[in-house]
């Protein structure tokens, strides 16, 4: 398969997902449709390395992740990040719920070794899945080593539609309040107080660059410098703190002190290509899920995911209610553990577009839901899942 053939097939799968999502007003999320296309594609005529053949290879994937996460940090102010302690609490409650569900009932149904290996991947990302897969292999549990990877690959099929449903309900509630005049978008509230929408941070140290000098190259250079600083800082921790977490934090700081503009990838026109690169990489993981493997592990796979999500729902909704979150928003935040970033952004964007009737409503929904989804995802996938995997490895 040539470069352009692979590129067009990968983009066709992503585009079909977008079309179906738009047609159904996000009732069927694009990531769910695209995941199905990739899954059946790998079972038929897709080469296993189609994403790499399409030009979305290793260094580009890492670069995209580093720049996108740093970009996401610029969307959050220091004040807003501190205010997200409730989101972090709800996300952690969801993780505890997963552990209770799998280690409690799951242990009785499937045995200790299986639930210990399967639980960390369900709480987060590929790092946790790889840690448990390697631990199972070292113990001679080859089938369970595969299960750790398969759970990471397949849990999105549960997480995507559930999150889309929850976010859409929350978006409908928010727009309903807004249209009645009971809720104001942040931009409207600021303008009524005589403050510009792009409010100047009180921590600003760098003067604004004149717009005619703010070119694509200049913006990307500054974003790259911030990400570079984050990566080098992460090295000083000897891997104890993820470079992606530091990228998010440095993105917040850099935008607060005025070194870099808010939404730099949008300003530079680079966001669309980088998010495409990262989404293609996410779906490349489905190449591991062949039919024989899924049939062999379908019982434990379904059981662990159902028990984990059920436990997650109960605890996150209960704590969310106590902290003032709706059950939809609380559950959506907890569900980020099943996929993380960038699906957390894509699903929020789709729900906001599907429900909003104009740009003001769209911005309201993104301002209210996206910070919670991003912080929830980074709490679960990037930080907690790795800590849980490190603990669970010692339980085998």
N, C-alpha and C positions, 0 to 999 in steps of 0.2 A: 504494500500500500504506500503510495507516494505521500509526500508532505501535504500537498493541497487536498488530496482525497481524504486523508485523515482529518485535516483541519475542518473541511466542510461537513464531514459526518459528525464530528464532535459538536460543532456549532449548530447543526441541524437538530441534534438531540436537545441542546439547551434552548433553541428557539421554539421547538414544538412545546416544550414545557411552559414557556412564556405565553404562547398562544392559548393553550388550554387553560392556564390560570386566568388570563384576561377574559376569555370567553365565559368562564364559570364564576367570574368575579371573586377569584381566590378561594372558591369552595374546594377546588382541587389544586393544591399548591404546585408550582412549577417544579420544585425540587423533587417532589414525589413522582411526577410524570417522567422527568428526566432520569431519575434513578431506575425506574422500570425499563426505560428504553435501553439504558446502559446494561442492565442486568440481562435482558433478553438478547441484546446485541453481543455480549460476551459469550452467551450460550450458543450463538449461531455464527455470525461472520466477522465480528469485531476481533482484530488481533489483540492479545492481552496488553500490549504496549501502545494501543492506539493513541492515548493521550500524549505519550512521549513522542510518537511519530508526528503528531499534529503540531509539534514545536513547544509544547508545554512541559519542558523538562526540568530536571532537578534544580539548578541554580535559579531559573526563572520563578519556580514555585516558591523557593525560600525568599527571594527578593520581593515577590508579590505579597507574601505573608507579612514580612517585616514592614513594608511600606504601608500596607492596608491597616495593620493594627496600630501603627503610629498615627496614621490618618484618623482612625476611629478615636484615638485619644484626644485629638484636637476638637472633637465634637462635645467633649465633656469639660466643664469648668471645675476648678478645685472645689468650689462651693457645692456644685451638683454631685461630684464624686463622693464627698463626705456625706451628703444627704442620702446617698444610695445604701446606707447601712441596713435599711430595711430590706432592700433587694438582696443583699448578701445574706442576710439572716434567712430569708425565704428560700434562697437557692441552697443554703446549707441544710435547711430542714428537709428539702427534697432529697438530698443525698442521704441523710439519716433514714428517711423513709424507704429509700431503695435498699439500704443495708438491712433494715429490719425485715422488709418483705422477703428478700432473698435468703438471708441467714436464718430467718425464723421458719416460715412455711417451706421455703425452697430447700432447706437442709433436710427436712423430713421426706420430701418428694424425690430429690435428686442426689442426695449425699453431700458430705462435707467438702470433698475435694472439688467437685463440680461447682458448687456455689462460691467457694473461695476464689476459684479461677475466673468465674464468669462475672462476679460483682464489680470489680474495678473498671473493666471496659464499659460497663453500663453507666458508670458515674462520670464518664468523660471521654477523653480523646485517644488517639492512636498510641501515644506514649504509654498510657496505662495498659492498653491491649497488648502491646509488644512486651512489656515487662512481665505480664502474667503468662503470655505465650512462651517466653523463654524459660520462666520458672517451671511451667508444666513440662516442657521438653526436657529440662534437666532432671525432672522426677520420673521420666519415662512415660508420661501421660500424653502421647502424641495426639489422640483424638481431642482431648481437652485443650491442648495447645491451639488446635485449629478453631475450637469453639470460641476462644478468647477473641480471635480475629473476626470470626463470623458475627459475633454479637456486636462488635464495633461497626461492622459494615452494614448490618441489617437493622439496627435499632432506629435508624432514621426513618424507616418505613412506618414505624409507629409514631415517632416524634414529629415528623413533618405534618401529616394531616391533623393530628391532635392540636399542635401549636397553631396551625392556620385557623382552625375552628375557634380556639380560645381568643386569639388576637382579633379575629373579625368581630366576635361578640363584644370584646372590650372596645374596639374602634366604633362600633355602632352605639355603644353606651356614651362614649365621649362626644361623638358628633351630635347625638341627641341632646345632650346637655348644652353643647355649644350653640346649637340652633335655637334653643329656648332662651339663650342669654344667661344661662346659669354657670357657664364655664368659658374662660377666655384663653385664647392662645397666648403663649409667652410673648410673641412679637407684638400683639395688640396691647397687652398689659403694659409693656415697656413704652410703646409709643404714646399711650395715654398719660404716662408719667413724665413724658418729655425726654425719654431716654432712647437712643438709637437702637435699632434691632441688633446691630453688631456692637454690643456694649463693650466699652474699653475696660479691660481688666485692671484692678487696682494694683496688680503685681507687675504691670508692664514695665520693662526695662529698655526694650529696643523700639526705636521710632518706626512708624509705618513706612514701607517702601512705596514710592510713587507708582501708580498703576502702570505707567508706560514702561517701567523697568521690571514689572512683575511678570516675567515671561515664563513659559513652560519649563525651560531649563533652570531658571532661578528658583522656582518653586520646588522642583524635584531635587535640586541640589540641597536646599535647606532641609527638606524632608529626609533625604538620604543621610545628611549629617546627624540629624536627631536619631534616626534608626541606628546608625553606626555607633554613636555614643552609647546607646542602649545596649547593643550587642557587646561592646567592650566592657561595659559595667557589669553585665551578666557574667562575663568570664571571671571577674573578681570574686564572685560568689561560689566558684567551683561547681557550677551547675545546680546549686541548691535553689536558686531563683531562676525561673524560666526567662529567657531573653524576650519572649513575647509579652510577658507581664510587664517587664521593664520598658518595652517599647510603648505599651499603652500609657504607663505612668509618665514617661518622657514626652509623649505626645501632648498630654495634659499640661505639663509644666512648660513646654516650649511654646504652646499657644497662649498660655496665661502670661508669660513674660514678653510676648510679642515677637519672639524670634521667628515664628512661623505663623502663617495665616490659618484661620479656621477653614476646614474643608479643603485642604491643599490639593488633593487628588481631583476634586471636582473643578477647582479653579484651573488646574493644569490640563484638564480634559483627559486624564489618565485613568480615572476610576473604573470605567467600563471595561477596559481591556484587562486590568489587573484582577478584577472580580471574576471575569470570565476564566482567566488562567487558574485561579484558585478553585472555582467550582468544578472545572474539568478535572483537576487533581483529586478532589473529593470523590467523584464518581469513579475514578480509576480504581479505587479500592474494591469495587464490585467484581473485578476480574477474578478475585480469589473465591468467590461464592459460586462454585459449580453445582449443578443439580444433584449429583450423587452426595456431595458433602451436606447440602441442605436437607436432603431426605433423611440422612443418617442422624442428623442433629436437630431435626425440626421440633421434636418434643421438648428436650431441655431448653432449646433456644426460645421457643414460644413461652414456655413456663417461666423462665427466668425474667424475660422482658415484661410479661404481664404482671408478675408478682412485684417486680421492682417499680414499675410505673404506678401500680395501685398504691403501694406504700408511699411513693413520692407524692401522689395526688392528695392523699389524706393529710400528711404532715404539712405540706406546703400550703394547702388551702386553710388549714386550721390556724397556722401561724400568720398567714397572710391576712386572714380575717381579723385577728387580734391587732395587727399592725396597720390596719386600714386599707388593705388591698382587696380588690374584688377577687372572687375565686378564680375567675378567668385569667386575670393578670398574674396572680400568684402561681397558678399551675403552669402558665406559659413560661414564666421565669424559671421554674424548676425544670421544665422540659428541655431547656437549653443544654442540660447535661447530656442529652442524647445526640447532640450534633455540634454544638458550639458555633464558632464563627467560621465561614461567612453565612451559613444558612440562617442564623439568628437575624442578620441584617436583611437578607432576601425575604424571609417570611414576614417581617415587620413592614417592609416596604410594600409588599404585595397587598397585605391587609389594609394598609393606609390608602393605597391607590384605589382599591376595590370599593371602599366605603365613602371616601371623600368625594365631594362634588366640585371642589375648587382648590386652588393652591393653598389658600389659607387653612382650610380644613386638613389638607394633607400635611402641612407643616405642624399643625397642632398635634396630630396623631403621632408623627415621627418624634416630635419633641417630648411627648409624654411616654411613649412606649419604647423607643429605641434605646435610650440610656439604660433602662431597666434590663432589656434583653441582652445588651452588650455586657454589662457588669455581671449579670447572672451567668452568662456563658463563660466569661473569663474566670469567675469564681469556681465554677464546677469543673470545666474541661481543663483549663490551663493550670490551675493551682491544686484544687482538692483531689482530683482524680489521681494525680501523680503521688500525692501523699498517701492516699488510701492504698494504691498499688504497692508502694513501698512497705506499708504495714502488712498487707494481705500476703505478700510473698513469704513472710515469716510464719504464716499460719498453715502452710502446706506441710 
